[in-house]
Amino acid sequence: MQQLPVPELAQTLDRYLQAVSPLLAADELDATREAVARFADGAGPAAQAELRRFAEVENAAGRSWLSAAWLDSYLRVRDPLPLSTSATLQIRLPAGEPARAQSELDGPSEPGLEWAAEVVHRLARVHLGYLRGQLPPETTPRGEPVCEQQRAVLAGGLRHPLPGLDEIRPGRSGADSREIGVLIDDRYVAVPISDATGRVLPEATLRQLLAQAVDQAQGAPAGFTTLSGLGSEVAAPLLAELLDDAANAALYARLTDAVFVVALGRVTDPHATDDGITDGGGTDEADAEVSWLQRLAFGGANAWAYKPLTYQLGLDRGLVVAHMEHTSPDGGTLKNVVDLAQQLPDEPDQPDEATADRPGSGDAADPPPVAVLSWRESPQLRARLDREAQVVAARARGLRLQVVTVDAPETGHLPYPVSDDAVQQWIFLYAQLATYGRLRSTYESVDMRHMQAGRTECLRPNNAAAAALVRALLDGAATGEQVQAALVAHKDWVRACKTGHGIDRHLLGLRLAAQRLELTPELFTDPAYTALTTDFLSTTSLGGQRQVVRTAFAPTSRGGIGIYYSLVPGGYQFLLSRDEHTEHFAEFVANLHAGAHAVRTLLTTL
């Protein structure tokens, strides 16, 4: 397995100047060049040496020099996770177009429960396959092995809120006698998922258990997940108070051990209002899905936000969304889980093939009954939880999603390949410049799981060549030479990031190394560094929509815009997120369409 390298200092400083130059005025760039020169001659070499020393220690322990900083940056987040670092991904299960359930969630005869049992059964076979050590290794499209450390979330466990710094509590390693949590109208039911041999229960049994869960949950108090949506600043002391009660501590242990959580609900909720959730821009079906995604991503009561994965099932439409607590897994790991679940054979009521030949694993005994679990709360604590939830709900109402679909350009006639990733970033840059008249930093996530303990690198796509191309597009004067230059520059940044030679993570490592040495280089207080690392546009993609349809996440800066972009037949689809401080958003959307048209027209005429 490759280890994350420490790039050469001079290389990173040179690329840093390339990355910030389109963001700065001439005098600002001159000042930044001076700050870079002083760092290169002063604190830089000592920080680089310290980072190399630290990397050797971390590599030997199976981590990378980024691991501790990455974990710390997530576990210190005090804000509500759904409104800050979590992601909510609409996924495709079963494979292809989902089956459509016909009626509402109204009892054990609910047709949607048959589909839900199939989805849960497939997911359970993947999760428990990991626990049995039987999942096939994942590889990149280039055939490189992917580090399996992120798969640990398939065992369950959770992030436990504590004052100041949360902690990760891993799930149990065995596959035997495991259970999942099922949320029904914010009531929690523990449901068995495997037998004493570690075999996944048959799909028919899961249908019966889900029906029991729906039936038995009706008499329980709602509000099970309220605490998890409050953020650790508020949640940590309230959870500590809850866990002083022995019954609550036992419940929390079962929640921690749950392999995953499933929430059963409806895409079309007669009790929910759109409340401005979407602004149009897609098909009616896509807008309905995005409205539902909005409620699940930011609306609360649909996930235990500290669990790595909560799968949320829309029984009336056959749609699946996964809430992902982002501390440990990245989207690529969930995409692989979905891919594995899609490929499983359709043998729902046969013994789990992986354990059917074990001694004593013939006819399974009746599974344990489902168990409705509720917190023991004082009226005062419940009132406090509800008050805090109202504060979070008010913040959530400021977040909006919108889906935008544009035509992709025809490029087959060109004598060189054209990257869809680069083209989409040009469209984003065009919309930014056309709307705001100035260029701010864009973050593009690059999957680094082919490295030991790899997470993501940050690609800065607004390079000088891309900026020159887009400004020329706006002036109606773009040329083929500018297109080729921008393609080469984008490919160069992708290659640098994929090989561990991006700049953002290295600069972070240098900054933390300098802190350990009690050095305070001005490079990291220079306005250029703030400009580069404050992401006006935060963008990410997992390619096409075969496994992951779209992903919702909050903008990473006040007034910024989040963009999940994906390939659809003949075009590109963007899921945009904004907050109440985002300015000129409608104009930005219009300029996405204008930018797509401008790029398409240019490439067609070359």
N, C-alpha and C positions, 0 to 999 in steps of 0.2 A: 504493500500500500504506500502510495506517495505521501510524503510529509510536506506540510505547508512550509515553503521556503521563506527565508527572510530576504527580501529583495536588496539589491545594492542600493546604498544610500543615494549616490549621485543619480542613479536611474529614477528613483522615486521623486527626488526633488525636481528633476527635469520634467517629468510627467506632471507633477503638481503645477508647475508654471504653465504647462500647456493646458491643463484643465481649467485653471482660474482665469487665464487671459481673456476668454470671451465674456467673462462676467464683470470685468473691471474696466474702469476708465484708464487712460494712459498714465496719469500721475499715480493712481492707485497701484497699477501694475509695477511701476518703477519702485514704489515703496516696498512692495511684496518681494521683488527681486532682491532688494537689499536685505530684507529679513531672511530670505532663503540663504543668501550668501553668508550672513552672520551665523546661521544655524549650521551650515556646512563646515565653517571654520571653527565653530565653538562647541556648543552642546551636542551637535549631531553625532559625531563619531563616538562619543561616550555613550549616548543613548543607543546607538546601533550596536555597540559591543555588548551592552547590558541586555538588549533584546536577543541577540544571538546566544548569550549564555542562558537566558531564560528558556529559549526555544529548545536547547539541548535537554534541559531538565523535563520540560513538558512532553517533548517527543518520546523520551524514554518511558514516560508514564502512560503512553497511549493517547495523549492529548495533542494539542497544538499550542503555539504561543498565543493564539487568540482565544482559546477555550475559556480560561478564567474570566477574562474581560467580557466575553460574550455573555456568559452565565450571569455575571454580576450586573451587567447592564439591564438584563431582563428582570432579575429578581429584585432589583431596587425600585422598579416601577410601582408607584403607589396609586396611580389612577385606576379606575375601573378597566379591567383588561379588554372587554369588548369595545371600549371606546378609545383604546390606545394601541396595544401591541398584538391582540388576537386577530386571526383571520377567519372568515367564514366562507367555505368553498362549496359551491353547488357541484355535486358529483353525479356520475351516471352509473346507476345500479338498478337492475341488472344491465348488462351490456346493451348498447343500442338504445333505441327509443323506449322509454319506460312504459310499462303497462299502466293503464288508467283505471284507478278504482272508481266505483260508481256512486258511492253513498258516503254520508258523513260518519264520523266516529260516533257511533251510537249504541254500541253494545257488542257482546261476544260474536254476533253474526256479521259484524262489519266486513264487507268484502275486502276492504283495504288491508285488513290484518293478514290475509293470505299473502299478499304481496309483501307486507312488512316482514312476515316470517321468513320469506325467501331472502330478503335483503339482510336481515339479522343473521340468518344461517350462513350466508356467504361471508359476511364480515367476521363472524365467529370462527369460521374455518381458517381464515387468514391469521387472525390474532392468535388462536390456539396452535396453528401450525408453526408460528414463530416460537411459542413457548416450548414446543416439542423439538425445535431445532430442525424443522423440515421445510422451511421456505426456501425456494431457489434464490441464489444470490442475485442481487440487482447489478446491472451493468449500465454504463452510459451508452448513448447512441454510437460512440466510437469504440465500444467494447471494453472500456476501462472498468475495473471493479469499483463498486460504490461502497464506502464505509458503512457498516451496519449498525453503528452506535445509535443512530436515531430510531432504529426499530425497537429499542427498549420501551418506547411508549406503548407498544402493542401489548405489553404485560399489564397495563393499567397504571396504578399509582396516581399521584397528583402533585401539584404545586401547593404547598402549605403556607398560608399567609402568616407572617410574623412581623413584629415591629421592626422597621428599618430595612430588613432583608429577608425575603421569603426563602424557603428551602424546597428542594425536590425530594419527595418521598416515593421511592420506586414501588412498583407492583410486585406481587409474589411471583416467583419464577416458575412454579408448577402449573400444569394445565388441568390438574384434577380438581373436581368439585368447585369449579369457578362459577361466578354469577356476573350478570350485568345489571346496571340500573336502568329502569324504564321510567321516564317522566311523562305523566299524563295530567294535563292542566296544572302543571307545577306541583304535582304530587309524586312522590318517589316510591317505586316498587322494586324490590330486589327480585330478580328472575334468574333461576338456574340456567346455565348455558353449557355445562359439560358434566359428565358423570365421573365416578370415582376413578376411572382409568384415564381420564383426560380426553375422552371422546366427546365431540360436539353432539348435543342432543338432536334427534331427528327433527326435520322441519315441521312435521305434523305435530310433534310434541311442543315445539315452539309456538305454533299457532294456538294451541290450547292454553299455554302459559300466558301468552300475550292477551288472550281473551279474558283469562282470570284476572290479569293485572288491570285491564280496563274496568272490569266489573267491580273489583275490590277497592280500587283507588277512589271511587266516588264519595265514600264517606270520610275520607281523610282530610285534614286541613290543608289548604293550598299554601303557597309561599315557600316551598322547600328550598328553592335556589336563590332566594332574595339576597342572602348574605354574600353569595359568590360574585354578584354583580356590582358590589359596592366599591371595590378597590381595597388594597391591603391597608391603607392608612386607616380606613374605617373598619374593615372586616377583621383585621387581626385581633384587636381587643374583644370584639363581639364574639368571634369564634372561640377565643380562650374562655370567655364566660360560659358559652354553651358547653364546652368540653369539660368544664368542672363537674357536670352531671355525668354519672357513670353510664347511663343509658345513651346519652348523646355521644359519649366517647366510643361506645360499642358500635353505634350507627356509623360514625365517622370512619372507624376502622373498616367497616364493610364498604363504604363509599370509596375509600382509598384502594381497597383490594379489587373493586369492580374492574373487569377487563375493559369495558367502555360503557358509555351511557347512550341510551336511545331516547329521543323525545318523539312522541306520537302526536300529530296535530293535523291541521288542514292548511293547504295553500290558500284557499278561499275561506277566510274567516269572517262570518257574518258580524262578529263583535268588534272587528278591527276596522279602523278608518285609515285611508291612505295618508292623510295628514301631510300631503306634499311630498310623500316618500319618493315618487318618481316624477319626472317632468316630461315623459314621453320620449320619443326619439327612436323607439324600437317597435316591433310588432306588438299587438295587443297581448299575445301570449308571453312574449319576452318581458313586457312591462309588468304583467301579473306575477311572473316568476321573480322579477327584481323587487317588486313590492313585498313579496313574501321574504325574500332574502334580506331586505332592509329590517323587517320585524325580527328576524332571527338573529341577525348580526348585532343589532344595537338595542333591541326591544326588551331584553331580559326574559326570565321565566322559561327559557328554552334550553338551558345548558347549565351544568355545574361548571362555571367559567374556569375553574382551576384544574379540571380534568384535562388530560392531553387531547382527548377526542370525545366529542358528543355528536352522535349522528342524529339528525333531525329529519323525520319522515313526514311528508305531506301525503296523507292517505287518500285524499280525494283526487290527487293529480298524479300520484306515483312519482314524486320528486324527492330527492335526497340532498340534504345540505349537511356539511360537517363543520362544527365549531372547533377550531384548532387553537389551543393555547400554545403560543409560539416559542416558549422558552427552549424546549427541547427539539421539536420537529420542525422541518421546513416543508413547503408545499410539495416538493418533489417526492418526499417520503410518502405522503398521503396519496399522491398520484400513483405510486407503485402499489400501494395497498389496494386501491381501486382496480388497477390493472390485474392484479392477482385474483381479486374477487370476481372480476368479469370472466376470467379464463377457467374458473372452476367448472367441472362437469355438472350437468343438471341431473343429480341423483339425490333429490331432497330427502327421501325417507329411507335411504340405504344406510347401513352402519358407516360411520366415518372411516373411510378406507385406510387412513393412516394408523388406526388402532384396532381395527376389527379382528386382526389375528393375534392380539395379545391374550395371554391366559386370563380367563375370567372376564373377557370383554364381549361375550356373546350377547345374550338378551339383557339389556340394561334394566336395572330396577327402576321403579317409578321415581321420577325426579322429586326433589323436595318441593314443597308448595311455594308459591310466590309469597313475599312478605312485604306488606305496606309499612314503610318506615317514615316516621315523622319526628321532627325535633320536639323536645320538651322545652318549651319557652314560657317565660313569665309574660304576663300581659304587657309589662313595661318594656321588656326586650322586643316583643313583637311590634309594639308601637314605634320604638326606635328604628327597627329595621324598615318599617313601612315609610317613615319620614325620610330616611336616608335614600331609600329607593326612589322616592319622588324627586329628590335632588338629581339623582343620576338620570332619571327619565327626562327631566327638563333639558339636561345636556344632550341626551340622545336625540331629542327632537330637532336639534340643530344640525344633525347629520343627514345628508340626502344621497341617494344613489340615482344614477341615470345610465341607461344602456344606449350606446350609439353604434350604429353599423354603417360602414362605408365600403365602397367598391375598392378592390385591390387593383393595382396597375397590371397591364399585360407586359411581360418582360421576356417572353420566349424568343422574340426576334433579336434580342441584344446578344452581342458576341461575348459577354461576360455575365457571370451570375449576379443576381441582385438579391440581397438579403432582405427578407420580409421584416426582420427585426429592425434593420437600419431604416427602412422605409417608414415604419410606424413611428420610430423616434423622430424622423424628419417631420411627420405630420404633427406630432405633439409640439415640436419646436416652432413650426409654422403657426400653429394656433396660439402659442404663447406670445410670439413676437407680434402677430397681427392684432391680438387682443390688448396686450399690455404695453407694447412698444419698447420693451426691454427684456433682457435675457436673465433669467434666474436659474438656479441649479436644478438639475434633474437627476434623480437616483434611478438606476436600473439594476435589478437584482440578478446576479449570476450564480448559478448552482455550483457549489464547490465540494459536493459530497464524494467526489472521487479522491479527495485528500483525506488523510487520517484525521478523524474528528472534524471533517470539513463542514462548513455551514454555507455562507454566501459571501461573495465579494461584491463590491459596488462598482459598476461601470458608469462613467460620466460621459453620456452620449453627446452632450452639447460642445463638441470639440470645434476647433477653428474651421475645419473644412466643412463640417455640417452647418455651422452658423453662416459661412459664406454662401453655401448652396441655398439655404433657406432665405437669406436676405435677397439673393438674386431672384429666387422664385417670387418673392413679394414684389420685386421691381419688374418682373416679367422679362428677366434677362439671364436666366439660368442656362448653363451649357452642359453638354455631355462630359466635358473635362471636369467640371465641378462635381457632377454625379460620381464619376469614377474616383475622384480624390476623396469624396466623402465616404464612399464604400470602402476604400483602402483604410482610411482612418478608423472607421467603425470596426473593421475586421482586426486591425492592430490592437484596439482596446479590448476586444473580446478575447483575443489570443493572450494578451497580457494577464487579464483577469483569470482565465481558465488555467493558466500555468502558475498562479499564485503570485503574480507580479503587478497586481493592481495597487493603487495608491492609498485608498481610504483606510483599509485595514492596517497597512504598514504604518501610516501616519498615526493611527490610534495606538499601535504598539509602541512607536517611538515616544509618543506623549506620555504613556503610562510608564515606560522605562525611565524617562526623564524624571517623572515624579518619584520613582523609587530611589533615584540618585539625588533627590532634592534639588533638581535643576528646574528653572522656569524660563525656557526659551520663548522669546517673543513670537516665534513662528506660529504658536498655537493660540496667541491672543490677537494676532493680526486679523483685520477685518476680512481679508481674503479667505482665510481658513473658515471663518464663520459663514461667509457667503457660499463656499463650496459645500459645506456640510449641513446647511439648512436647505432641506429639499422642498422646493416649491411644488415640483411634480415628483411624486413617488410612484415608480412604475415597476410592474413585474408581470411575467408571463410564464405559462407552462406549455405553450405551443398551441396545438389544436384542442378541440373540445371533446375528444373521445372519452377521456376519463374525468377531467375537470372542465366544467362548462364556463364558470366564471367565479371570481373571488372578490369578496367585499372586505375592505379594511378601511379604517379611519385615516384621513390625511395625516401625515407625520409632522406637519408644521401648521401653526395657526394661519388660517386663510389659504392653505395649500389645497392641492387636488391629488387624490389617489387615482391611479389608472391600472386596472387589470386588462391586458390586451391579449387577444387570441385570434387564431385563424379560423375562419368559417368559409364554406364553399364560395369562391369568387370574391371574398372580401375579408375585412378585418372587423372585429367587434371589440368595443371598449366598454368596460364598466367603470364609470367615474364616481368618485365619492368626493363630497365637499362638506364644509361646515358653514356655520352662519356668518363667518368672517370672509368667505371667499367672494371676491369681487368679480363682476362682469362675467358670471358663469355662463349665462345664456349666449353671450357673444363668443366665449371660448368654444362652446359646443358648435356654434355655427361655423367657426373658423377651423374646427376639426374637419368638417365637411369640405370647406373651401380648400384646406391644405391637401386633403386626399385628392380632390379634383385637380389641383395644380400639379401635384406629383404625378398623377396618372397621365395628365395631358403631356407633361414634359417627357416622361419615359416612352410614351406612345410615339412621340415624334422623333425620337433619337434614331 
